[in-house]
Amino acid sequence: MQVFKIKYDLERGFRGILIEDLISETAESFLKDKGRNWNMTDFPDFKKQFLSALDSHLYNSIKKELGKHIDTELFPENDTTKAADDSSYKQDLSILTDILIALGASDDELLIFEPYYIHKMKREEIATLMDKSVTEVSNIKKQLDRKLPILRSEFIRLSDER
């Protein structure tokens, strides 16, 4: 059995993966056509079958995320971000925005990027500001999460060129 030593943030999840999403995906997998089947011989109690499937889904998700060699955290936790009135901060933000636009980021993705990833605002706060549901903001964040590895490597490359 492999044990992962990870830190799970209740607000942000593990690299954007929220436990609610894993539970929902597991439940959905039993309801979909060609999804998971209930193995009544090994698990006569559906609750045990569900927990086994959730355990498997959790393990596979974490293993996949830990296997990525590029860190998706744009600003590590011990890194203090620059003040918003700092000119280099504004220049860095402009570069990051340009990269996101080149990656095809939507207007919504551009709107939540700074408050969520840099200022660590909660999804609920952003949802209120954008007049969207928390689910919509979570979906936008997931789209951005997929762009983070490329964004980070491009930003580092461009920063090294300066």
CYANA upper distance limits for C-alpha pairs under 8 A (distance plus 0.5 A):
  7 LYS  CA     14 PHE  CA      7.75
  8 TYR  CA     13 GLY  CA      6.19
  8 TYR  CA     14 PHE  CA      5.81
  9 ASP  CA     13 GLY  CA      5.36
  9 ASP  CA     14 PHE  CA      6.90
 10 LEU  CA     18 LEU  CA      8.34
 11 GLU  CA    122 LYS  CA      7.46
 12 ARG  CA     16 GLY  CA      6.39
 12 ARG  CA     17 ILE  CA      8.14
 12 ARG  CA     18 LEU  CA      7.44
 12 ARG  CA    122 LYS  CA      8.44
 13 GLY  CA     17 ILE  CA      5.61
 13 GLY  CA     18 LEU  CA      4.96
 13 GLY  CA     19 ILE  CA      7.42
 14 PHE  CA     18 LEU  CA      7.12
 15 ARG  CA     65 GLU  CA      8.16
 15 ARG  CA     72 THR  CA      7.59
 15 ARG  CA     73 GLU  CA      7.95
 15 ARG  CA    145 ASP  CA      8.32
 16 GLY  CA    141 LYS  CA      8.13
 16 GLY  CA    142 LYS  CA      7.12
 16 GLY  CA    145 ASP  CA      7.23
 17 ILE  CA     21 ASP  CA      7.46
 17 ILE  CA     22 LEU  CA      8.07
 18 LEU  CA     22 LEU  CA      7.15
 19 ILE  CA     23 ILE  CA      6.75
 20 GLU  CA     24 SER  CA      6.57
 21 ASP  CA     25 GLU  CA      6.47
 22 LEU  CA     26 THR  CA      6.58
 22 LEU  CA     54 LEU  CA      7.77
 22 LEU  CA     57 HIS  CA      7.61
 22 LEU  CA     58 LEU  CA      7.30
 23 ILE  CA     27 ALA  CA      6.72
 23 ILE  CA     54 LEU  CA      7.12
 24 SER  CA     28 GLU  CA      6.53
 25 GLU  CA     29 SER  CA      6.56
 26 THR  CA     30 PHE  CA      7.42
 26 THR  CA     50 PHE  CA      8.07
 26 THR  CA     53 ALA  CA      7.23
 26 THR  CA     54 LEU  CA      6.35
 26 THR  CA     57 HIS  CA      7.54
 27 ALA  CA     31 LEU  CA      7.38
 27 ALA  CA     50 PHE  CA      8.09
 28 GLU  CA     32 LYS  CA      6.72
 29 SER  CA     35 GLY  CA      5.48
 29 SER  CA     36 ARG  CA      6.03
 30 PHE  CA     35 GLY  CA      6.09
 30 PHE  CA     36 ARG  CA      5.35
 30 PHE  CA     37 ASN  CA      6.83
 30 PHE  CA     38 TRP  CA      8.09
 31 LEU  CA     35 GLY  CA      7.30
 31 LEU  CA     36 ARG  CA      8.36
 32 LYS  CA     36 ARG  CA      8.27
 38 TRP  CA     43 PHE  CA      8.13
 38 TRP  CA     46 PHE  CA      7.74
 38 TRP  CA     49 GLN  CA      7.25
 39 ASN  CA     43 PHE  CA      6.26
 39 ASN  CA     44 PRO  CA      7.98
 39 ASN  CA     49 GLN  CA      7.69
 40 MET  CA     44 PRO  CA      5.06
 40 MET  CA     45 ASP  CA      7.99
 40 MET  CA     46 PHE  CA      8.38
 43 PHE  CA     48 LYS  CA      6.60
 43 PHE  CA     49 GLN  CA      5.83
 44 PRO  CA     48 LYS  CA      8.46
 44 PRO  CA     49 GLN  CA      8.36
 45 ASP  CA     49 GLN  CA      7.17
 46 PHE  CA     50 PHE  CA      6.52
 47 LYS  CA     51 LEU  CA      6.68
 48 LYS  CA     52 SER  CA      6.58
 49 GLN  CA     53 ALA  CA      6.68
 50 PHE  CA     54 LEU  CA      6.54
 51 LEU  CA     55 ASP  CA      6.48
 52 SER  CA     56 SER  CA      6.73
 53 ALA  CA     57 HIS  CA      6.60
 54 LEU  CA     58 LEU  CA      6.45
 55 ASP  CA     59 TYR  CA      6.56
 56 SER  CA     60 ASN  CA      6.62
 57 HIS  CA     61 SER  CA      6.55
 58 LEU  CA     62 ILE  CA      6.64
 59 TYR  CA     63 LYS  CA      6.47
 60 ASN  CA     64 LYS  CA      6.52
 61 SER  CA     65 GLU  CA      6.75
 62 ILE  CA     66 LEU  CA      6.48
 63 LYS  CA     67 GLY  CA      6.45
 64 LYS  CA     68 LYS  CA      7.26
 70 ILE  CA    149 PRO  CA      6.49
 71 ASP  CA    149 PRO  CA      7.22
 72 THR  CA    145 ASP  CA      8.00
 72 THR  CA    148 LEU  CA      6.04
 72 THR  CA    149 PRO  CA      5.71
 72 THR  CA    152 ARG  CA      7.76
 73 GLU  CA    148 LEU  CA      8.12
 74 LEU  CA    117 TYR  CA      7.77
 74 LEU  CA    148 LEU  CA      7.66
 74 LEU  CA    152 ARG  CA      6.62
 75 PHE  CA     79 ASP  CA      6.66
 75 PHE  CA     80 THR  CA      8.45
 75 PHE  CA     81 THR  CA      7.88
 75 PHE  CA    117 TYR  CA      8.33
 75 PHE  CA    118 ILE  CA      7.68
 81 THR  CA    118 ILE  CA      7.65
 82 LYS  CA     86 ASP  CA      7.13
 82 LYS  CA     89 TYR  CA      6.25
 83 ALA  CA     89 TYR  CA      7.28
 84 ALA  CA     89 TYR  CA      6.72
 84 ALA  CA     90 LYS  CA      7.41
 85 ASP  CA     89 TYR  CA      7.81
 85 ASP  CA     90 LYS  CA      7.87
 86 ASP  CA     90 LYS  CA      7.02
 87 SER  CA     91 GLN  CA      6.66
 88 SER  CA     92 ASP  CA      6.46
 89 TYR  CA     93 LEU  CA      6.54
 90 LYS  CA     94 SER  CA      6.58
 91 GLN  CA     95 ILE  CA      6.78
 92 ASP  CA     96 LEU  CA      6.66
 93 LEU  CA     97 THR  CA      6.54
 93 LEU  CA    114 GLU  CA      8.46
 94 SER  CA     98 ASP  CA      6.64
 95 ILE  CA     99 ILE  CA      6.74
 95 ILE  CA    155 PHE  CA      7.75
 96 LEU  CA    100 LEU  CA      6.70
 96 LEU  CA    151 LEU  CA      7.61
 96 LEU  CA    155 PHE  CA      7.08
 97 THR  CA    101 ILE  CA      6.67
 97 THR  CA    110 LEU  CA      7.50
 98 ASP  CA    102 ALA  CA      6.72
 99 ILE  CA    103 LEU  CA      6.71
 99 ILE  CA    151 LEU  CA      6.91
 99 ILE  CA    154 GLU  CA      7.88
 99 ILE  CA    155 PHE  CA      8.18
100 LEU  CA    104 GLY  CA      6.91
100 LEU  CA    105 ALA  CA      5.86
100 LEU  CA    110 LEU  CA      7.84
100 LEU  CA    147 LYS  CA      8.24
100 LEU  CA    151 LEU  CA      7.33
101 ILE  CA    105 ALA  CA      5.74
101 ILE  CA    106 SER  CA      8.24
101 ILE  CA    110 LEU  CA      8.49
103 LEU  CA    147 LYS  CA      7.85
105 ALA  CA    109 GLU  CA      6.30
105 ALA  CA    110 LEU  CA      7.01
105 ALA  CA    144 LEU  CA      8.07
106 SER  CA    110 LEU  CA      6.84
107 ASP  CA    111 LEU  CA      6.65
108 ASP  CA    112 ILE  CA      6.85
108 ASP  CA    140 ILE  CA      7.41
109 GLU  CA    113 PHE  CA      6.54
109 GLU  CA    140 ILE  CA      6.41
109 GLU  CA    141 LYS  CA      7.55
109 GLU  CA    143 GLN  CA      8.11
109 GLU  CA    144 LEU  CA      6.78
110 LEU  CA    114 GLU  CA      8.20
111 LEU  CA    115 PRO  CA      8.37
112 ILE  CA    116 TYR  CA      6.23
112 ILE  CA    117 TYR  CA      8.46
112 ILE  CA    126 ILE  CA      7.58
112 ILE  CA    141 LYS  CA      8.11
113 PHE  CA    117 TYR  CA      6.20
113 PHE  CA    118 ILE  CA      7.85
113 PHE  CA    144 LEU  CA      8.25
114 GLU  CA    118 ILE  CA      5.62
114 GLU  CA    119 HIS  CA      6.95
115 PRO  CA    119 HIS  CA      5.38
115 PRO  CA    120 LYS  CA      6.69
115 PRO  CA    121 MET  CA      5.99
115 PRO  CA    126 ILE  CA      8.05
116 TYR  CA    120 LYS  CA      5.21
116 TYR  CA    121 MET  CA      5.38
116 TYR  CA    122 LYS  CA      7.26
116 TYR  CA    123 ARG  CA      7.86
116 TYR  CA    126 ILE  CA      8.22
117 TYR  CA    121 MET  CA      8.21
121 MET  CA    125 GLU  CA      7.11
121 MET  CA    126 ILE  CA      7.40
122 LYS  CA    126 ILE  CA      6.96
123 ARG  CA    127 ALA  CA      6.45
123 ARG  CA    134 VAL  CA      6.60
123 ARG  CA    137 VAL  CA      6.87
123 ARG  CA    138 SER  CA      7.44
124 GLU  CA    128 THR  CA      6.78
124 GLU  CA    134 VAL  CA      6.18
125 GLU  CA    129 LEU  CA      6.79
126 ILE  CA    130 MET  CA      6.50
126 ILE  CA    137 VAL  CA      7.84
127 ALA  CA    131 ASP  CA      6.19
127 ALA  CA    132 LYS  CA      5.31
127 ALA  CA    133 SER  CA      6.02
127 ALA  CA    134 VAL  CA      5.89
127 ALA  CA    136 GLU  CA      8.36
127 ALA  CA    137 VAL  CA      6.53
128 THR  CA    132 LYS  CA      6.98
128 THR  CA    133 SER  CA      8.16
132 LYS  CA    136 GLU  CA      6.75
132 LYS  CA    137 VAL  CA      7.33
133 SER  CA    137 VAL  CA      6.95
134 VAL  CA    138 SER  CA      6.53
135 THR  CA    139 ASN  CA      6.68
136 GLU  CA    140 ILE  CA      6.76
137 VAL  CA    141 LYS  CA      6.57
138 SER  CA    142 LYS  CA      6.67
139 ASN  CA    143 GLN  CA      6.90
140 ILE  CA    144 LEU  CA      6.88
141 LYS  CA    145 ASP  CA      6.55
142 LYS  CA    146 ARG  CA      7.10
143 GLN  CA    147 LYS  CA      7.51
144 LEU  CA    148 LEU  CA      6.89
145 ASP  CA    149 PRO  CA      8.45
147 LYS  CA    151 LEU  CA      6.51
148 LEU  CA    152 ARG  CA      6.33
149 PRO  CA    153 SER  CA      6.77
150 ILE  CA    154 GLU  CA      6.49
151 LEU  CA    155 PHE  CA      6.47
152 ARG  CA    156 ILE  CA      6.65
153 SER  CA    157 ARG  CA      6.61
154 GLU  CA    158 LEU  CA      6.57
155 PHE  CA    159 SER  CA      6.45
156 ILE  CA    160 ASP  CA      6.59
157 ARG  CA    161 GLU  CA      6.95
158 LEU  CA    162 ARG  CA      7.10
